[in-house]
Amino acid sequence: FQYLKRHDQGYNLDTFCYEAHSVEGSPAECLQQFLLHCGITDPSWSELRNFAWFLNVQLRDCEASVFCNPDFVQDTLQGF
């Protein structure tokens, strides 16, 4: 939810790192972001759950990857 919210607000996500167990916004705001970004017009709860799970796995892998670390990559992959 935090990534989607910041993306919509135009933040630079290259420097954002999720803090475990931190809570932002309400459950209604979270659901609204998932509905906005899941890509399905009228998703079921199962489809929303799968979207949230997949997004979580991808973002966790991205944060763990050295190739997504701006300190390591510097300007080598700028704009990628």
PyMOL Python script that loads the backbone (N, CA, C, O; Angstrom):
from pymol import cmd

cmd.read_pdbstr("""\
ATOM      1  N   PHE A   1       0.822  -1.189   0.000  1.00  0.00           N
ATOM      2  CA  PHE A   1       0.000   0.000   0.000  1.00  0.00           C
ATOM      3  C   PHE A   1       0.869   1.257   0.000  1.00  0.00           C
ATOM      4  O   PHE A   1       0.570   2.229  -0.694  1.00  0.00           O
ATOM      5  N   GLN A   2       1.939   1.226   0.780  1.00  0.00           N
ATOM      6  CA  GLN A   2       2.792   2.409   0.901  1.00  0.00           C
ATOM      7  C   GLN A   2       3.439   2.774  -0.433  1.00  0.00           C
ATOM      8  O   GLN A   2       3.552   3.955  -0.761  1.00  0.00           O
ATOM      9  N   TYR A   3       3.862   1.775  -1.203  1.00  0.00           N
ATOM     10  CA  TYR A   3       4.450   2.061  -2.515  1.00  0.00           C
ATOM     11  C   TYR A   3       3.406   2.651  -3.455  1.00  0.00           C
ATOM     12  O   TYR A   3       3.673   3.644  -4.132  1.00  0.00           O
ATOM     13  N   LEU A   4       2.225   2.053  -3.503  1.00  0.00           N
ATOM     14  CA  LEU A   4       1.173   2.538  -4.394  1.00  0.00           C
ATOM     15  C   LEU A   4       0.772   3.964  -4.033  1.00  0.00           C
ATOM     16  O   LEU A   4       0.589   4.802  -4.917  1.00  0.00           O
ATOM     17  N   LYS A   5       0.639   4.239  -2.759  1.00  0.00           N
ATOM     18  CA  LYS A   5       0.261   5.570  -2.293  1.00  0.00           C
ATOM     19  C   LYS A   5       1.316   6.602  -2.695  1.00  0.00           C
ATOM     20  O   LYS A   5       0.984   7.676  -3.197  1.00  0.00           O
ATOM     21  N   ARG A   6       2.586   6.267  -2.471  1.00  0.00           N
ATOM     22  CA  ARG A   6       3.664   7.200  -2.826  1.00  0.00           C
ATOM     23  C   ARG A   6       3.781   7.371  -4.344  1.00  0.00           C
ATOM     24  O   ARG A   6       4.078   8.462  -4.829  1.00  0.00           O
ATOM     25  N   HIS A   7       3.547   6.291  -5.085  1.00  0.00           N
ATOM     26  CA  HIS A   7       3.590   6.373  -6.544  1.00  0.00           C
ATOM     27  C   HIS A   7       2.545   7.365  -7.049  1.00  0.00           C
ATOM     28  O   HIS A   7       2.832   8.187  -7.919  1.00  0.00           O
ATOM     29  N   ASP A   8       1.344   7.285  -6.504  1.00  0.00           N
ATOM     30  CA  ASP A   8       0.272   8.194  -6.912  1.00  0.00           C
ATOM     31  C   ASP A   8       0.562   9.643  -6.542  1.00  0.00           C
ATOM     32  O   ASP A   8       0.094  10.566  -7.209  1.00  0.00           O
ATOM     33  N   GLN A   9       1.335   9.842  -5.476  1.00  0.00           N
ATOM     34  CA  GLN A   9       1.651  11.190  -5.021  1.00  0.00           C
ATOM     35  C   GLN A   9       2.898  11.748  -5.692  1.00  0.00           C
ATOM     36  O   GLN A   9       3.290  12.882  -5.416  1.00  0.00           O
ATOM     37  N   GLY A  10       3.530  10.966  -6.575  1.00  0.00           N
ATOM     38  CA  GLY A  10       4.672  11.438  -7.340  1.00  0.00           C
ATOM     39  C   GLY A  10       6.011  11.380  -6.620  1.00  0.00           C
ATOM     40  O   GLY A  10       6.960  12.046  -7.033  1.00  0.00           O
ATOM     41  N   TYR A  11       6.106  10.595  -5.551  1.00  0.00           N
ATOM     42  CA  TYR A  11       7.372  10.463  -4.830  1.00  0.00           C
ATOM     43  C   TYR A  11       8.378   9.673  -5.645  1.00  0.00           C
ATOM     44  O   TYR A  11       7.998   8.861  -6.489  1.00  0.00           O
ATOM     45  N   ASN A  12       9.664   9.907  -5.394  1.00  0.00           N
ATOM     46  CA  ASN A  12      10.728   9.120  -6.001  1.00  0.00           C
ATOM     47  C   ASN A  12      10.837   7.802  -5.228  1.00  0.00           C
ATOM     48  O   ASN A  12      11.288   7.798  -4.083  1.00  0.00           O
ATOM     49  N   LEU A  13      10.439   6.712  -5.827  1.00  0.00           N
ATOM     50  CA  LEU A  13      10.431   5.426  -5.149  1.00  0.00           C
ATOM     51  C   LEU A  13      11.806   4.781  -5.094  1.00  0.00           C
ATOM     52  O   LEU A  13      11.979   3.764  -4.421  1.00  0.00           O
ATOM     53  N   ASP A  14      12.798   5.352  -5.793  1.00  0.00           N
ATOM     54  CA  ASP A  14      14.152   4.798  -5.760  1.00  0.00           C
ATOM     55  C   ASP A  14      14.752   4.852  -4.360  1.00  0.00           C
ATOM     56  O   ASP A  14      15.572   4.007  -4.002  1.00  0.00           O
ATOM     57  N   THR A  15      14.355   5.822  -3.584  1.00  0.00           N
ATOM     58  CA  THR A  15      14.951   5.990  -2.261  1.00  0.00           C
ATOM     59  C   THR A  15      14.037   5.528  -1.132  1.00  0.00           C
ATOM     60  O   THR A  15      14.441   5.555   0.031  1.00  0.00           O
ATOM     61  N   PHE A  16      12.819   5.106  -1.446  1.00  0.00           N
ATOM     62  CA  PHE A  16      11.882   4.668  -0.406  1.00  0.00           C
ATOM     63  C   PHE A  16      12.153   3.218  -0.043  1.00  0.00           C
ATOM     64  O   PHE A  16      12.380   2.381  -0.917  1.00  0.00           O
ATOM     65  N   CYS A  17      12.128   2.932   1.234  1.00  0.00           N
ATOM     66  CA  CYS A  17      12.284   1.555   1.711  1.00  0.00           C
ATOM     67  C   CYS A  17      11.225   1.305   2.781  1.00  0.00           C
ATOM     68  O   CYS A  17      11.111   2.059   3.747  1.00  0.00           O
ATOM     69  N   TYR A  18      10.471   0.262   2.599  1.00  0.00           N
ATOM     70  CA  TYR A  18       9.397  -0.094   3.525  1.00  0.00           C
ATOM     71  C   TYR A  18       9.975  -0.435   4.892  1.00  0.00           C
ATOM     72  O   TYR A  18      10.991  -1.123   4.988  1.00  0.00           O
ATOM     73  N   GLU A  19       9.328   0.046   5.944  1.00  0.00           N
ATOM     74  CA  GLU A  19       9.684  -0.316   7.313  1.00  0.00           C
ATOM     75  C   GLU A  19       8.697  -1.377   7.798  1.00  0.00           C
ATOM     76  O   GLU A  19       7.487  -1.150   7.812  1.00  0.00           O
ATOM     77  N   ALA A  20       9.218  -2.523   8.192  1.00  0.00           N
ATOM     78  CA  ALA A  20       8.356  -3.621   8.645  1.00  0.00           C
ATOM     79  C   ALA A  20       7.494  -3.187   9.817  1.00  0.00           C
ATOM     80  O   ALA A  20       7.956  -2.498  10.727  1.00  0.00           O
ATOM     81  N   HIS A  21       6.255  -3.594   9.782  1.00  0.00           N
ATOM     82  CA  HIS A  21       5.259  -3.352  10.831  1.00  0.00           C
ATOM     83  C   HIS A  21       4.838  -1.891  10.943  1.00  0.00           C
ATOM     84  O   HIS A  21       4.171  -1.520  11.909  1.00  0.00           O
ATOM     85  N   SER A  22       5.208  -1.062   9.985  1.00  0.00           N
ATOM     86  CA  SER A  22       4.735   0.323  10.015  1.00  0.00           C
ATOM     87  C   SER A  22       3.355   0.375   9.366  1.00  0.00           C
ATOM     88  O   SER A  22       3.088  -0.344   8.403  1.00  0.00           O
ATOM     89  N   VAL A  23       2.490   1.217   9.890  1.00  0.00           N
ATOM     90  CA  VAL A  23       1.116   1.311   9.413  1.00  0.00           C
ATOM     91  C   VAL A  23       0.867   2.734   8.934  1.00  0.00           C
ATOM     92  O   VAL A  23       1.170   3.702   9.632  1.00  0.00           O
ATOM     93  N   GLU A  24       0.314   2.842   7.744  1.00  0.00           N
ATOM     94  CA  GLU A  24      -0.065   4.139   7.191  1.00  0.00           C
ATOM     95  C   GLU A  24      -1.475   4.034   6.643  1.00  0.00           C
ATOM     96  O   GLU A  24      -1.844   3.016   6.057  1.00  0.00           O
ATOM     97  N   GLY A  25      -2.256   5.068   6.829  1.00  0.00           N
ATOM     98  CA  GLY A  25      -3.594   5.111   6.271  1.00  0.00           C
ATOM     99  C   GLY A  25      -4.547   4.132   6.931  1.00  0.00           C
ATOM    100  O   GLY A  25      -4.208   3.421   7.877  1.00  0.00           O
ATOM    101  N   SER A  26      -5.743   4.130   6.392  1.00  0.00           N
ATOM    102  CA  SER A  26      -6.797   3.267   6.926  1.00  0.00           C
ATOM    103  C   SER A  26      -6.980   2.041   6.028  1.00  0.00           C
ATOM    104  O   SER A  26      -6.494   2.028   4.897  1.00  0.00           O
ATOM    105  N   PRO A  27      -7.667   1.025   6.514  1.00  0.00           N
ATOM    106  CA  PRO A  27      -7.973  -0.134   5.667  1.00  0.00           C
ATOM    107  C   PRO A  27      -8.762   0.272   4.414  1.00  0.00           C
ATOM    108  O   PRO A  27      -8.574  -0.316   3.349  1.00  0.00           O
ATOM    109  N   ALA A  28      -9.638   1.268   4.536  1.00  0.00           N
ATOM    110  CA  ALA A  28     -10.413   1.725   3.374  1.00  0.00           C
ATOM    111  C   ALA A  28      -9.499   2.344   2.312  1.00  0.00           C
ATOM    112  O   ALA A  28      -9.697   2.122   1.118  1.00  0.00           O
ATOM    113  N   GLU A  29      -8.504   3.116   2.744  1.00  0.00           N
ATOM    114  CA  GLU A  29      -7.553   3.708   1.791  1.00  0.00           C
ATOM    115  C   GLU A  29      -6.729   2.628   1.100  1.00  0.00           C
ATOM    116  O   GLU A  29      -6.452   2.716  -0.096  1.00  0.00           O
ATOM    117  N   CYS A  30      -6.343   1.620   1.854  1.00  0.00           N
ATOM    118  CA  CYS A  30      -5.581   0.504   1.288  1.00  0.00           C
ATOM    119  C   CYS A  30      -6.408  -0.218   0.223  1.00  0.00           C
ATOM    120  O   CYS A  30      -5.917  -0.484  -0.874  1.00  0.00           O
ATOM    121  N   LEU A  31      -7.640  -0.528   0.545  1.00  0.00           N
ATOM    122  CA  LEU A  31      -8.531  -1.197  -0.404  1.00  0.00           C
ATOM    123  C   LEU A  31      -8.738  -0.344  -1.649  1.00  0.00           C
ATOM    124  O   LEU A  31      -8.759  -0.868  -2.763  1.00  0.00           O
ATOM    125  N   GLN A  32      -8.888   0.948  -1.470  1.00  0.00           N
ATOM    126  CA  GLN A  32      -9.062   1.860  -2.606  1.00  0.00           C
ATOM    127  C   GLN A  32      -7.839   1.821  -3.522  1.00  0.00           C
ATOM    128  O   GLN A  32      -7.992   1.797  -4.743  1.00  0.00           O
ATOM    129  N   GLN A  33      -6.639   1.816  -2.960  1.00  0.00           N
ATOM    130  CA  GLN A  33      -5.422   1.745  -3.770  1.00  0.00           C
ATOM    131  C   GLN A  33      -5.342   0.423  -4.530  1.00  0.00           C
ATOM    132  O   GLN A  33      -4.984   0.400  -5.707  1.00  0.00           O
ATOM    133  N   PHE A  34      -5.675  -0.677  -3.856  1.00  0.00           N
ATOM    134  CA  PHE A  34      -5.655  -1.975  -4.534  1.00  0.00           C
ATOM    135  C   PHE A  34      -6.661  -2.013  -5.677  1.00  0.00           C
ATOM    136  O   PHE A  34      -6.353  -2.522  -6.754  1.00  0.00           O
ATOM    137  N   LEU A  35      -7.857  -1.480  -5.455  1.00  0.00           N
ATOM    138  CA  LEU A  35      -8.868  -1.449  -6.516  1.00  0.00           C
ATOM    139  C   LEU A  35      -8.418  -0.592  -7.690  1.00  0.00           C
ATOM    140  O   LEU A  35      -8.692  -0.917  -8.845  1.00  0.00           O
ATOM    141  N   LEU A  36      -7.735   0.490  -7.396  1.00  0.00           N
ATOM    142  CA  LEU A  36      -7.259   1.406  -8.427  1.00  0.00           C
ATOM    143  C   LEU A  36      -6.155   0.785  -9.279  1.00  0.00           C
ATOM    144  O   LEU A  36      -6.092   1.023 -10.485  1.00  0.00           O
ATOM    145  N   HIS A  37      -5.290  -0.005  -8.662  1.00  0.00           N
ATOM    146  CA  HIS A  37      -4.088  -0.483  -9.348  1.00  0.00           C
ATOM    147  C   HIS A  37      -4.106  -1.947  -9.767  1.00  0.00           C
ATOM    148  O   HIS A  37      -3.184  -2.383 -10.457  1.00  0.00           O
ATOM    149  N   CYS A  38      -5.104  -2.718  -9.385  1.00  0.00           N
ATOM    150  CA  CYS A  38      -5.050  -4.153  -9.677  1.00  0.00           C
ATOM    151  C   CYS A  38      -5.273  -4.471 -11.151  1.00  0.00           C
ATOM    152  O   CYS A  38      -4.897  -5.554 -11.598  1.00  0.00           O
ATOM    153  N   GLY A  39      -5.864  -3.577 -11.909  1.00  0.00           N
ATOM    154  CA  GLY A  39      -6.024  -3.793 -13.340  1.00  0.00           C
ATOM    155  C   GLY A  39      -7.280  -4.540 -13.743  1.00  0.00           C
ATOM    156  O   GLY A  39      -7.455  -4.852 -14.921  1.00  0.00           O
ATOM    157  N   ILE A  40      -8.146  -4.830 -12.809  1.00  0.00           N
ATOM    158  CA  ILE A  40      -9.399  -5.536 -13.096  1.00  0.00           C
ATOM    159  C   ILE A  40     -10.546  -4.615 -12.700  1.00  0.00           C
ATOM    160  O   ILE A  40     -10.535  -4.032 -11.617  1.00  0.00           O
ATOM    161  N   THR A  41     -11.530  -4.488 -13.574  1.00  0.00           N
ATOM    162  CA  THR A  41     -12.631  -3.553 -13.343  1.00  0.00           C
ATOM    163  C   THR A  41     -13.431  -3.868 -12.092  1.00  0.00           C
ATOM    164  O   THR A  41     -13.679  -2.978 -11.280  1.00  0.00           O
ATOM    165  N   ASP A  42     -13.830  -5.097 -11.927  1.00  0.00           N
ATOM    166  CA  ASP A  42     -14.634  -5.489 -10.766  1.00  0.00           C
ATOM    167  C   ASP A  42     -14.024  -6.749 -10.153  1.00  0.00           C
ATOM    168  O   ASP A  42     -14.564  -7.842 -10.326  1.00  0.00           O
ATOM    169  N   PRO A  43     -12.894  -6.608  -9.432  1.00  0.00           N
ATOM    170  CA  PRO A  43     -12.188  -7.794  -8.950  1.00  0.00           C
ATOM    171  C   PRO A  43     -12.892  -8.475  -7.781  1.00  0.00           C
ATOM    172  O   PRO A  43     -13.593  -7.841  -6.993  1.00  0.00           O
ATOM    173  N   SER A  44     -12.683  -9.775  -7.699  1.00  0.00           N
ATOM    174  CA  SER A  44     -13.178 -10.537  -6.541  1.00  0.00           C
ATOM    175  C   SER A  44     -12.175 -10.365  -5.404  1.00  0.00           C
ATOM    176  O   SER A  44     -11.078  -9.844  -5.606  1.00  0.00           O
ATOM    177  N   TRP A  45     -12.561 -10.808  -4.208  1.00  0.00           N
ATOM    178  CA  TRP A  45     -11.629 -10.750  -3.074  1.00  0.00           C
ATOM    179  C   TRP A  45     -10.400 -11.598  -3.357  1.00  0.00           C
ATOM    180  O   TRP A  45      -9.287 -11.238  -2.973  1.00  0.00           O
ATOM    181  N   SER A  46     -10.599 -12.710  -4.020  1.00  0.00           N
ATOM    182  CA  SER A  46      -9.480 -13.595  -4.357  1.00  0.00           C
ATOM    183  C   SER A  46      -8.495 -12.894  -5.304  1.00  0.00           C
ATOM    184  O   SER A  46      -7.281 -13.000  -5.133  1.00  0.00           O
ATOM    185  N   GLU A  47      -9.022 -12.188  -6.290  1.00  0.00           N
ATOM    186  CA  GLU A  47      -8.152 -11.466  -7.224  1.00  0.00           C
ATOM    187  C   GLU A  47      -7.398 -10.337  -6.523  1.00  0.00           C
ATOM    188  O   GLU A  47      -6.228 -10.094  -6.818  1.00  0.00           O
ATOM    189  N   LEU A  48      -8.062  -9.651  -5.602  1.00  0.00           N
ATOM    190  CA  LEU A  48      -7.372  -8.601  -4.835  1.00  0.00           C
ATOM    191  C   LEU A  48      -6.294  -9.202  -3.942  1.00  0.00           C
ATOM    192  O   LEU A  48      -5.209  -8.636  -3.810  1.00  0.00           O
ATOM    193  N   ARG A  49      -6.582 -10.333  -3.335  1.00  0.00           N
ATOM    194  CA  ARG A  49      -5.592 -10.996  -2.492  1.00  0.00           C
ATOM    195  C   ARG A  49      -4.388 -11.413  -3.321  1.00  0.00           C
ATOM    196  O   ARG A  49      -3.250 -11.205  -2.901  1.00  0.00           O
ATOM    197  N   ASN A  50      -4.618 -11.995  -4.485  1.00  0.00           N
ATOM    198  CA  ASN A  50      -3.520 -12.405  -5.363  1.00  0.00           C
ATOM    199  C   ASN A  50      -2.698 -11.202  -5.824  1.00  0.00           C
ATOM    200  O   ASN A  50      -1.471 -11.276  -5.887  1.00  0.00           O
ATOM    201  N   PHE A  51      -3.366 -10.104  -6.145  1.00  0.00           N
ATOM    202  CA  PHE A  51      -2.655  -8.892  -6.536  1.00  0.00           C
ATOM    203  C   PHE A  51      -1.774  -8.391  -5.395  1.00  0.00           C
ATOM    204  O   PHE A  51      -0.608  -8.062  -5.613  1.00  0.00           O
ATOM    205  N   ALA A  52      -2.314  -8.333  -4.191  1.00  0.00           N
ATOM    206  CA  ALA A  52      -1.553  -7.854  -3.030  1.00  0.00           C
ATOM    207  C   ALA A  52      -0.376  -8.787  -2.736  1.00  0.00           C
ATOM    208  O   ALA A  52       0.721  -8.321  -2.428  1.00  0.00           O
ATOM    209  N   TRP A  53      -0.597 -10.089  -2.829  1.00  0.00           N
ATOM    210  CA  TRP A  53       0.469 -11.059  -2.583  1.00  0.00           C
ATOM    211  C   TRP A  53       1.578 -10.905  -3.623  1.00  0.00           C
ATOM    212  O   TRP A  53       2.755 -10.841  -3.268  1.00  0.00           O
ATOM    213  N   PHE A  54       1.210 -10.845  -4.900  1.00  0.00           N
ATOM    214  CA  PHE A  54       2.194 -10.722  -5.973  1.00  0.00           C
ATOM    215  C   PHE A  54       2.981  -9.421  -5.845  1.00  0.00           C
ATOM    216  O   PHE A  54       4.204  -9.419  -5.990  1.00  0.00           O
ATOM    217  N   LEU A  55       2.289  -8.318  -5.574  1.00  0.00           N
ATOM    218  CA  LEU A  55       2.960  -7.032  -5.405  1.00  0.00           C
ATOM    219  C   LEU A  55       3.943  -7.094  -4.240  1.00  0.00           C
ATOM    220  O   LEU A  55       5.065  -6.599  -4.348  1.00  0.00           O
ATOM    221  N   ASN A  56       3.531  -7.692  -3.140  1.00  0.00           N
ATOM    222  CA  ASN A  56       4.393  -7.821  -1.970  1.00  0.00           C
ATOM    223  C   ASN A  56       5.663  -8.610  -2.292  1.00  0.00           C
ATOM    224  O   ASN A  56       6.759  -8.200  -1.911  1.00  0.00           O
ATOM    225  N   VAL A  57       5.522  -9.728  -2.984  1.00  0.00           N
ATOM    226  CA  VAL A  57       6.682 -10.561  -3.346  1.00  0.00           C
ATOM    227  C   VAL A  57       7.623  -9.778  -4.259  1.00  0.00           C
ATOM    228  O   VAL A  57       8.838  -9.791  -4.059  1.00  0.00           O
ATOM    229  N   GLN A  58       7.067  -9.101  -5.257  1.00  0.00           N
ATOM    230  CA  GLN A  58       7.896  -8.351  -6.203  1.00  0.00           C
ATOM    231  C   GLN A  58       8.640  -7.208  -5.521  1.00  0.00           C
ATOM    232  O   GLN A  58       9.822  -6.994  -5.788  1.00  0.00           O
ATOM    233  N   LEU A  59       7.961  -6.474  -4.645  1.00  0.00           N
ATOM    234  CA  LEU A  59       8.603  -5.354  -3.963  1.00  0.00           C
ATOM    235  C   LEU A  59       9.659  -5.837  -2.973  1.00  0.00           C
ATOM    236  O   LEU A  59      10.706  -5.205  -2.831  1.00  0.00           O
ATOM    237  N   ARG A  60       9.400  -6.941  -2.292  1.00  0.00           N
ATOM    238  CA  ARG A  60      10.396  -7.504  -1.371  1.00  0.00           C
ATOM    239  C   ARG A  60      11.647  -7.918  -2.138  1.00  0.00           C
ATOM    240  O   ARG A  60      12.764  -7.643  -1.699  1.00  0.00           O
ATOM    241  N   ASP A  61      11.465  -8.580  -3.287  1.00  0.00           N
ATOM    242  CA  ASP A  61      12.609  -8.978  -4.110  1.00  0.00           C
ATOM    243  C   ASP A  61      13.357  -7.760  -4.646  1.00  0.00           C
ATOM    244  O   ASP A  61      14.586  -7.757  -4.707  1.00  0.00           O
ATOM    245  N   CYS A  62      12.616  -6.735  -5.030  1.00  0.00           N
ATOM    246  CA  CYS A  62      13.234  -5.519  -5.549  1.00  0.00           C
ATOM    247  C   CYS A  62      14.092  -4.849  -4.474  1.00  0.00           C
ATOM    248  O   CYS A  62      15.215  -4.430  -4.751  1.00  0.00           O
ATOM    249  N   GLU A  63      13.572  -4.747  -3.262  1.00  0.00           N
ATOM    250  CA  GLU A  63      14.339  -4.125  -2.180  1.00  0.00           C
ATOM    251  C   GLU A  63      15.579  -4.934  -1.837  1.00  0.00           C
ATOM    252  O   GLU A  63      16.584  -4.362  -1.416  1.00  0.00           O
ATOM    253  N   ALA A  64      15.531  -6.254  -2.005  1.00  0.00           N
ATOM    254  CA  ALA A  64      16.668  -7.107  -1.676  1.00  0.00           C
ATOM    255  C   ALA A  64      17.714  -7.160  -2.786  1.00  0.00           C
ATOM    256  O   ALA A  64      18.846  -7.579  -2.543  1.00  0.00           O
ATOM    257  N   SER A  65      17.357  -6.746  -3.992  1.00  0.00           N
ATOM    258  CA  SER A  65      18.261  -6.833  -5.137  1.00  0.00           C
ATOM    259  C   SER A  65      19.299  -5.719  -5.118  1.00  0.00           C
ATOM    260  O   SER A  65      18.975  -4.546  -4.931  1.00  0.00           O
ATOM    261  N   VAL A  66      20.542  -6.107  -5.313  1.00  0.00           N
ATOM    262  CA  VAL A  66      21.621  -5.118  -5.379  1.00  0.00           C
ATOM    263  C   VAL A  66      21.451  -4.223  -6.618  1.00  0.00           C
ATOM    264  O   VAL A  66      21.900  -3.076  -6.612  1.00  0.00           O
ATOM    265  N   PHE A  67      20.820  -4.727  -7.660  1.00  0.00           N
ATOM    266  CA  PHE A  67      20.633  -3.960  -8.882  1.00  0.00           C
ATOM    267  C   PHE A  67      19.577  -2.866  -8.747  1.00  0.00           C
ATOM    268  O   PHE A  67      19.478  -1.991  -9.607  1.00  0.00           O
ATOM    269  N   CYS A  68      18.795  -2.908  -7.681  1.00  0.00           N
ATOM    270  CA  CYS A  68      17.805  -1.867  -7.403  1.00  0.00           C
ATOM    271  C   CYS A  68      18.273  -0.923  -6.302  1.00  0.00           C
ATOM    272  O   CYS A  68      17.517  -0.061  -5.854  1.00  0.00           O
ATOM    273  N   ASN A  69      19.502  -1.084  -5.875  1.00  0.00           N
ATOM    274  CA  ASN A  69      20.082  -0.237  -4.837  1.00  0.00           C
ATOM    275  C   ASN A  69      20.755   0.967  -5.498  1.00  0.00           C
ATOM    276  O   ASN A  69      21.768   0.798  -6.178  1.00  0.00           O
ATOM    277  N   PRO A  70      20.217   2.185  -5.316  1.00  0.00           N
ATOM    278  CA  PRO A  70      20.785   3.359  -5.976  1.00  0.00           C
ATOM    279  C   PRO A  70      22.227   3.642  -5.562  1.00  0.00           C
ATOM    280  O   PRO A  70      22.975   4.243  -6.333  1.00  0.00           O
ATOM    281  N   ASP A  71      22.629   3.227  -4.369  1.00  0.00           N
ATOM    282  CA  ASP A  71      24.017   3.433  -3.945  1.00  0.00           C
ATOM    283  C   ASP A  71      24.977   2.550  -4.730  1.00  0.00           C
ATOM    284  O   ASP A  71      26.107   2.955  -5.003  1.00  0.00           O
ATOM    285  N   PHE A  72      24.539   1.350  -5.096  1.00  0.00           N
ATOM    286  CA  PHE A  72      25.372   0.426  -5.863  1.00  0.00           C
ATOM    287  C   PHE A  72      25.368   0.777  -7.353  1.00  0.00           C
ATOM    288  O   PHE A  72      26.422   0.832  -7.986  1.00  0.00           O
ATOM    289  N   VAL A  73      24.197   1.008  -7.897  1.00  0.00           N
ATOM    290  CA  VAL A  73      24.044   1.237  -9.332  1.00  0.00           C
ATOM    291  C   VAL A  73      24.500   2.637  -9.730  1.00  0.00           C
ATOM    292  O   VAL A  73      25.036   2.831 -10.821  1.00  0.00           O
ATOM    293  N   GLN A  74      24.288   3.600  -8.857  1.00  0.00           N
ATOM    294  CA  GLN A  74      24.580   5.018  -9.095  1.00  0.00           C
ATOM    295  C   GLN A  74      23.889   5.462 -10.372  1.00  0.00           C
ATOM    296  O   GLN A  74      22.674   5.297 -10.480  1.00  0.00           O
ATOM    297  N   ASP A  75      24.597   6.016 -11.343  1.00  0.00           N
ATOM    298  CA  ASP A  75      23.943   6.510 -12.556  1.00  0.00           C
ATOM    299  C   ASP A  75      24.062   5.554 -13.740  1.00  0.00           C
ATOM    300  O   ASP A  75      23.719   5.916 -14.865  1.00  0.00           O
ATOM    301  N   THR A  76      24.554   4.320 -13.490  1.00  0.00           N
ATOM    302  CA  THR A  76      24.740   3.361 -14.568  1.00  0.00           C
ATOM    303  C   THR A  76      23.449   3.029 -15.293  1.00  0.00           C
ATOM    304  O   THR A  76      23.426   2.963 -16.522  1.00  0.00           O
ATOM    305  N   LEU A  77      22.379   2.821 -14.547  1.00  0.00           N
ATOM    306  CA  LEU A  77      21.084   2.449 -15.128  1.00  0.00           C
ATOM    307  C   LEU A  77      20.066   3.563 -14.993  1.00  0.00           C
ATOM    308  O   LEU A  77      18.882   3.294 -14.786  1.00  0.00           O
ATOM    309  N   GLN A  78      20.495   4.792 -15.104  1.00  0.00           N
ATOM    310  CA  GLN A  78      19.597   5.925 -14.906  1.00  0.00           C
ATOM    311  C   GLN A  78      18.427   5.852 -15.880  1.00  0.00           C
ATOM    312  O   GLN A  78      18.607   5.674 -17.085  1.00  0.00           O
ATOM    313  N   GLY A  79      17.212   5.997 -15.319  1.00  0.00           N
ATOM    314  CA  GLY A  79      16.006   5.963 -16.122  1.00  0.00           C
ATOM    315  C   GLY A  79      15.471   4.573 -16.386  1.00  0.00           C
ATOM    316  O   GLY A  79      14.424   4.419 -17.014  1.00  0.00           O
ATOM    317  N   PHE A  80      16.168   3.570 -15.920  1.00  0.00           N
ATOM    318  CA  PHE A  80      15.753   2.179 -16.172  1.00  0.00           C
ATOM    319  C   PHE A  80      14.605   1.807 -15.300  1.00  0.00           C
ATOM    320  O   PHE A  80      14.118   0.679 -15.367  1.00  0.00           O
TER     321      PHE A  80
END
""", "prot")
cmd.dss("prot")
cmd.show_as("cartoon", "prot")
cmd.util.cbc("prot")
cmd.orient("prot")
